[in-house]
Amino acid sequence: MLMTLINGPMLPLPWTKSNNHHVFSSASAVKQDPIKGALMIIFGCFCWAGFIILQAITLKSYPAELSLTAFICLAGTIGGSIVALAMEAGNAAVWSIHFDVKLLAAVYSGVICSGITYYVQGVIMRSRGPVFVTAFNPLSMVIIAILSSFILSEILYLGRIIGAIVIVIGLYMVLWGKSKDQCSSNQNIKVEEASNDLKMIVIDDHQTSIISDQDFVVVLDLTCNKVTPTKESV
């Protein structure tokens, strides 16, 4: 929301000075409505969160990332075609294909932004969970702001810089919290019988578990996930 609603002063970067004189003319020609834009962004975030939750639930019962990605892209193609038919009824020119930058943008969006992204997202979601995946979504806005400034010479405002800093801090806090949560869950794992010859003794005071048999003692430190075997006579 900071990157969307707050502009602030314009940053005079050397690679964007050539476009400074076009800012005021374009701003006066285009009518902006930041409130409606922010509401649409919020609605889009809720829809994207629902999609992530459905994908995480589906992967539990259907753990096939590649075919699931194909089904997602097929559903998106059908839905997009229905919307295009409803919005562009009677306009056959929009369906014509030309070998230009529009076709390149469509192919890039379908292959990279949809196909590969959904597949990698599903693989990471199965191993690390949906929270880890969604934590990196706002980072795309930071990357877009940086690349658009360098490649497209787009004007960069102070509000976008502040929003980018907040996103990076939030991402670090989420990853730090997830690491603490994973360490805490590892400490609560109960060590089960490894073989028929091993017996288990659990010591809760020091958060360690001792598994002993007639020849050796294995100490499991669940806080750092290390196994230390020590010889003892019984």
Helices and strands as residue ranges (DSSP letters): H 2-5, G 14-22, H 23-29, H 34-61, H 65-87, G 92-95, H 101-108, I 109-116, H 117-128, H 130-134, H 139-151, H 158-187, E 199-203, E 208-212, E 216-221, E 226-231
